[in-house]
Amino acid sequence: MSPANRVAPRTLGPESLRGVETPTAAIGCNVALSAPMSAPDYTHDAPTFTGMPLDRAMDERMDPSVVAALLEDPRAGVLAASDQGVLIGNGDRPALLRVSEARRVGERAARTDDQPMLLGLDDGSPLFALDLDELPERERGGLIDGGRVVSLRDAGAILSRPQAGLAAYLAALLNWHRSHRYCANCGAVSVVTEAGYARRCPRCRTTHFPRTDPVVIMTVEHGGSLLLGRRPGWPGRRYSTLAGFVSPGEAAEEAVVREVGEESGIVARDPEFVSSQPWPFPRSLMLGFAALSDGGQPRARDGELEDVRWFSYDELRAARDGDNPELKLPPPISIARFLIDRWMAARGA
């Protein structure tokens, strides 16, 4: 495959207004890129939707004959989702519903030029993805018998961490395929290749890969207080950490400083990477940072926030414990809450 025909995922997000001067000295990278990378340690608390347990089968998915053989494996299972959520079982312990529909996935792929979507291997057992929105209503009703479709946000709150990570993976992959059926280069209908990890245009032969939009989200601390903002339309008294899309040609650390300045007028400095979270609503990757500030009077200034202010440690702790009627924190499934709770834990809360 010619490199010219491989289109890397784009990372475009809504541009915010410019106008805040960002001192270059405020930007610092605290990630030691020269150090050897160790395997992720998921034994400690981490954001919801992380810890997806499957082997993504990167070698197997590149060979259509191997994928066809996996479809015939008697252990093969299918996870299903729609644009309304993921299919979970009705058992006492919430879990994604695995259905024995691998043959149906293969038959549907055979009627088109698409390859079946392989999620990966679970201890050697193949696991495929099925989009419920592509099924006729009668066929769909029979498939979900014994389960129910639950929104991904609700699933994240009730599923175990590995199951929630798997749900996010399933939703993210299907979201991308739903919105990228047509070639962005020439407009022709593209086909699924690499068992779901790419789409290929039969007309111009461009290969498209799943798009993930990077978003920075950060705690900003000054004098024992955190900077939080409120967006229009949120539940009453809800405040959260500031966040924004990374712009083209911009480092994540630069985006932290820029977004804080644009949204609040506060100059952030020394951003340090903390953790990340898949956020398939529909296709974001949240990059969590902790930054410092020398203070100042914040003000909502770019139209995205209706209010922004400093909250003390005591105010945040009371909100967490349900004792602050003036402040409601973001839900526990969000990395925003993870970052806030982490900041409070470091101070003994």
C-alpha positions as CSV (number, residue, x, y, z in Angstrom):
1,M,0.0,0.0,0.0
2,S,1.4,3.3,-1.0
3,P,2.0,5.7,1.9
4,A,0.3,8.4,-0.2
5,N,-3.0,6.4,0.0
6,R,-2.9,6.0,3.8
7,V,-4.9,8.8,5.5
8,A,-4.0,9.4,9.1
9,P,-6.8,10.2,11.5
10,R,-7.6,13.9,11.7
11,T,-7.6,15.7,15.0
12,L,-9.9,18.7,14.2
13,G,-12.0,20.2,16.9
14,P,-14.1,23.4,17.2
15,E,-11.8,26.4,17.4
16,S,-12.2,28.7,20.3
17,L,-11.6,32.5,20.2
18,R,-8.0,33.7,20.4
19,G,-6.8,36.7,22.2
20,V,-5.1,35.6,25.4
21,E,-1.4,35.9,25.5
22,T,0.2,32.7,26.5
23,P,3.7,33.1,28.0
24,T,6.0,30.5,26.5
25,A,7.6,29.9,29.9
26,A,4.2,28.7,31.2
27,I,4.3,25.7,29.0
28,G,6.3,22.7,30.4
29,C,6.3,19.1,29.4
30,N,6.6,16.7,32.4
31,V,6.6,13.5,30.4
32,A,10.0,11.7,30.3
33,L,9.9,10.5,26.7
34,S,13.4,9.2,26.9
35,A,12.6,6.7,29.7
36,P,11.5,3.1,28.7
37,M,7.8,2.7,28.7
38,S,6.5,0.0,31.1
39,A,3.2,-1.9,30.7
40,P,0.2,0.0,32.1
41,D,-0.6,-0.8,35.7
42,Y,-4.4,-1.1,36.1
43,T,-4.3,-2.4,39.7
44,H,-5.0,1.1,41.0
45,D,-7.9,3.5,40.5
46,A,-8.1,4.7,37.0
47,P,-10.8,6.5,34.9
48,T,-13.9,4.6,33.8
49,F,-13.8,3.1,30.3
50,T,-10.1,2.2,30.6
51,G,-8.7,-1.3,31.1
52,M,-10.3,-3.0,28.0
53,P,-9.2,-6.6,28.5
54,L,-9.1,-8.0,24.9
55,D,-6.1,-8.9,22.8
56,R,-6.9,-6.7,19.8
57,A,-5.6,-9.4,17.4
58,M,-3.6,-7.0,15.3
59,D,-1.8,-9.8,13.4
60,E,-5.0,-11.9,12.9
61,R,-7.1,-9.1,11.5
62,M,-4.7,-8.4,8.7
63,D,-5.4,-11.8,7.1
64,P,-9.0,-12.3,5.8
65,S,-8.6,-16.1,5.8
66,V,-7.7,-16.0,9.5
67,V,-10.7,-13.8,10.3
68,A,-13.0,-16.2,8.3
69,A,-11.6,-19.1,10.4
70,L,-12.2,-17.2,13.6
71,L,-15.9,-16.7,12.6
72,E,-16.2,-20.5,12.4
73,D,-14.6,-21.0,15.9
74,P,-17.3,-22.5,18.1
75,R,-16.2,-20.2,20.9
76,A,-16.8,-17.1,18.8
77,G,-19.2,-14.5,20.3
78,V,-20.7,-11.2,19.3
79,L,-21.2,-8.0,21.2
80,A,-23.9,-5.7,19.9
81,A,-24.7,-2.0,20.1
82,S,-26.7,0.8,18.5
83,D,-26.4,4.5,18.4
84,Q,-28.6,4.5,21.6
85,G,-26.2,2.3,23.6
86,V,-24.8,-1.1,24.2
87,L,-26.6,-4.4,24.7
88,I,-26.3,-5.8,28.2
89,G,-27.8,-8.9,29.8
90,N,-30.7,-9.0,32.2
91,G,-28.8,-11.1,34.8
92,D,-28.3,-10.1,38.4
93,R,-24.7,-9.0,37.7
94,P,-24.7,-6.4,34.8
95,A,-22.5,-7.5,31.9
96,L,-22.4,-7.0,28.2
97,L,-24.6,-9.7,26.5
98,R,-22.6,-12.1,24.4
99,V,-24.6,-13.7,21.7
100,S,-23.7,-16.6,19.5
101,E,-24.2,-14.8,16.2
102,A,-20.8,-15.0,14.6
103,R,-22.2,-16.8,11.6
104,R,-24.7,-14.0,11.1
105,V,-21.9,-11.5,11.2
106,G,-20.1,-13.4,8.5
107,E,-23.2,-13.8,6.4
108,R,-23.9,-10.0,6.5
109,A,-20.3,-9.3,5.6
110,A,-20.5,-11.8,2.7
111,R,-23.5,-9.9,1.2
112,T,-21.2,-6.8,0.8
113,D,-17.6,-6.2,0.3
114,D,-17.1,-5.4,4.0
115,Q,-15.0,-7.6,6.3
116,P,-16.6,-8.6,9.6
117,M,-15.6,-6.4,12.6
118,L,-13.3,-8.3,14.9
119,L,-13.0,-6.7,18.4
120,G,-10.3,-9.1,19.5
121,L,-9.5,-12.3,21.4
122,D,-10.7,-13.0,24.9
123,D,-8.4,-15.7,26.2
124,G,-8.3,-17.0,22.7
125,S,-12.0,-16.8,22.0
126,P,-12.9,-14.5,19.1
127,L,-15.2,-11.6,19.8
128,F,-16.9,-9.7,17.0
129,A,-19.0,-6.5,16.8
130,L,-22.5,-6.1,15.4
131,D,-24.3,-2.8,14.8
132,L,-27.9,-3.3,15.8
133,D,-28.9,-0.3,13.6
134,E,-28.1,-2.2,10.5
135,L,-30.6,-5.0,11.3
136,P,-34.2,-5.1,10.2
137,E,-36.5,-4.5,13.2
138,R,-37.8,-8.1,13.4
139,E,-34.2,-9.5,13.3
140,R,-33.0,-6.9,15.8
141,G,-35.9,-7.8,18.2
142,G,-35.0,-11.5,18.2
143,L,-31.3,-10.7,18.8
144,I,-31.8,-8.6,21.9
145,D,-34.1,-11.1,23.5
146,G,-32.8,-11.6,27.0
147,G,-31.0,-8.3,27.2
148,R,-31.6,-4.5,26.9
149,V,-29.9,-1.6,25.3
150,V,-28.4,0.8,27.8
151,S,-26.8,4.1,27.1
152,L,-23.0,4.1,27.3
153,R,-23.0,6.6,30.2
154,D,-25.4,4.4,32.2
155,A,-23.3,1.3,31.3
156,G,-20.2,3.0,32.5
157,A,-21.9,3.5,35.9
158,I,-23.1,-0.1,36.4
159,L,-20.5,-2.4,34.6
160,S,-17.3,-3.6,36.0
161,R,-14.2,-1.6,34.9
162,P,-13.1,-4.2,32.3
163,Q,-16.6,-4.5,31.0
164,A,-17.1,-0.7,30.8
165,G,-13.8,-0.5,28.9
166,L,-15.0,-3.1,26.4
167,A,-18.3,-1.2,26.0
168,A,-16.4,2.0,25.2
169,Y,-14.3,0.1,22.7
170,L,-17.4,-1.4,21.0
171,A,-19.2,2.0,20.9
172,A,-16.2,3.9,19.6
173,L,-15.5,1.5,16.8
174,L,-19.1,1.4,15.6
175,N,-19.5,5.2,16.0
176,W,-16.6,5.7,13.6
177,H,-18.0,3.3,11.0
178,R,-21.5,4.8,11.1
179,S,-20.1,8.3,10.4
180,H,-17.4,7.4,7.8
181,R,-19.2,5.2,5.3
182,Y,-18.1,7.5,2.5
183,C,-14.6,8.3,1.3
184,A,-13.5,11.8,2.5
185,N,-11.2,12.0,-0.6
186,C,-13.7,11.3,-3.4
187,G,-17.1,10.6,-1.9
188,A,-17.4,6.9,-2.9
189,V,-18.8,4.3,-0.6
190,S,-15.9,2.8,1.3
191,V,-15.7,-0.8,2.6
192,V,-14.5,-2.3,5.9
193,T,-11.0,-3.8,5.9
194,E,-8.6,-5.0,8.5
195,A,-11.5,-6.6,10.2
196,G,-12.9,-3.2,11.3
197,Y,-9.7,-1.2,11.8
198,A,-9.8,0.6,8.5
199,R,-12.0,1.5,5.5
200,R,-10.8,1.3,1.9
201,C,-12.2,3.3,-1.0
202,P,-12.6,1.1,-4.1
203,R,-12.5,4.1,-6.4
204,C,-9.5,6.2,-5.3
205,R,-7.9,3.4,-3.2
206,T,-7.5,5.7,-0.2
207,T,-7.4,3.9,3.2
208,H,-9.0,5.6,6.1
209,F,-8.3,4.8,9.8
210,P,-10.5,5.3,12.9
211,R,-10.6,8.9,14.0
212,T,-10.0,9.9,17.6
213,D,-10.2,13.5,18.7
214,P,-7.8,14.5,21.5
215,V,-9.2,16.7,24.2
216,V,-7.2,18.1,27.1
217,I,-9.0,18.4,30.5
218,M,-7.3,19.8,33.5
219,T,-7.3,20.7,37.1
220,V,-5.8,24.2,37.7
221,E,-4.7,24.9,41.2
222,H,-3.9,28.1,43.1
223,G,-3.6,28.6,46.8
224,G,-5.4,25.4,47.7
225,S,-8.3,26.0,45.3
226,L,-9.3,24.6,42.0
227,L,-10.6,26.4,38.9
228,L,-14.0,25.0,37.8
229,G,-16.4,26.2,35.2
230,R,-20.1,25.7,34.3
231,R,-21.5,25.3,30.8
232,P,-25.0,26.3,29.8
233,G,-27.5,23.5,29.9
234,W,-25.8,21.5,32.7
235,P,-27.8,20.4,35.7
236,G,-28.2,23.0,38.4
237,R,-25.1,23.9,40.3
238,R,-22.9,21.5,38.3
239,Y,-19.3,22.7,37.9
240,S,-16.4,20.8,36.3
241,T,-12.8,21.1,35.2
242,L,-12.0,23.1,32.1
243,A,-11.5,21.2,28.8
244,G,-11.0,21.7,25.1
245,F,-9.9,20.2,21.8
246,V,-6.3,20.1,20.8
247,S,-5.8,22.2,17.8
248,P,-3.9,21.1,14.7
249,G,-0.1,21.5,15.1
250,E,-0.5,21.9,18.9
251,A,1.1,20.0,21.7
252,A,-1.3,18.8,24.5
253,E,0.6,20.9,27.1
254,E,0.2,24.0,24.9
255,A,-3.5,23.2,24.6
256,V,-3.9,23.2,28.4
257,V,-2.5,26.7,28.7
258,R,-4.4,28.0,25.7
259,E,-7.8,26.6,26.7
260,V,-7.5,27.8,30.3
261,G,-6.7,31.3,29.1
262,E,-9.4,31.4,26.5
263,E,-12.1,30.1,28.8
264,S,-11.3,31.9,32.0
265,G,-8.6,34.5,31.4
266,I,-6.4,32.7,33.9
267,V,-2.8,31.9,32.9
268,A,-2.0,28.2,33.7
269,R,1.6,26.9,33.9
270,D,3.5,23.7,34.4
271,P,0.9,21.3,33.0
272,E,1.6,17.7,34.0
273,F,0.0,14.7,32.4
274,V,-2.0,12.5,34.9
275,S,-4.1,10.0,33.0
276,S,-6.3,9.5,29.9
277,Q,-9.7,8.2,29.2
278,P,-11.5,7.0,26.0
279,W,-14.7,9.1,25.7
280,P,-16.7,7.8,22.7
281,F,-19.3,10.6,22.6
282,P,-18.7,10.1,19.8
283,R,-14.9,9.7,19.4
284,S,-12.8,11.7,21.9
285,L,-9.7,10.8,23.9
286,M,-9.6,12.8,27.1
287,L,-6.0,13.7,28.1
288,G,-6.0,14.6,31.8
289,F,-3.6,17.1,33.2
290,A,-2.8,18.9,36.4
291,A,-1.6,22.5,36.1
292,L,-0.8,25.4,38.4
293,S,-1.6,29.1,38.3
294,D,-0.5,32.2,40.0
295,G,-4.1,33.2,40.5
296,G,-6.3,36.0,39.3
297,Q,-10.0,36.8,38.9
298,P,-11.5,34.3,36.4
299,R,-14.2,35.4,34.1
300,A,-16.1,33.5,31.4
301,R,-14.8,35.0,28.2
302,D,-15.2,32.9,25.1
303,G,-18.9,32.0,25.2
304,E,-18.4,28.4,26.1
305,L,-18.9,28.9,29.9
306,E,-21.6,30.8,31.7
307,D,-19.5,30.9,34.9
308,V,-16.0,30.1,36.1
309,R,-14.6,30.4,39.6
310,W,-12.2,29.2,42.2
311,F,-13.5,26.5,44.7
312,S,-11.7,25.8,47.9
313,Y,-10.8,22.4,49.2
314,D,-13.5,22.6,51.9
315,E,-16.1,23.5,49.3
316,L,-15.2,20.6,47.1
317,R,-15.0,18.1,49.9
318,A,-18.5,19.2,51.1
319,A,-19.8,18.8,47.6
320,R,-18.4,15.3,47.3
321,D,-20.0,14.4,50.6
322,G,-23.4,15.9,49.5
323,D,-23.1,18.7,52.1
324,N,-22.7,21.7,49.7
325,P,-26.0,22.8,48.2
326,E,-24.2,25.3,46.0
327,L,-22.0,22.9,44.2
328,K,-22.5,19.6,42.3
329,L,-19.5,17.7,41.0
330,P,-19.3,15.9,37.7
331,P,-20.5,12.2,37.6
332,P,-18.0,9.5,38.8
333,I,-17.7,8.0,35.3
334,S,-16.0,11.1,34.0
335,I,-12.2,11.8,34.1
336,A,-13.2,15.3,35.4
337,R,-14.4,13.7,38.6
338,F,-11.3,11.4,38.6
339,L,-9.0,14.4,38.5
340,I,-10.9,16.3,41.2
341,D,-11.0,13.3,43.5
342,R,-7.3,12.7,42.9
343,W,-6.6,16.3,43.8
344,M,-8.6,16.0,47.0
345,A,-7.1,12.7,48.0
346,A,-3.6,14.2,47.7
347,R,-4.7,16.7,50.4
348,G,-6.1,14.0,52.8
349,A,-9.8,14.2,51.9
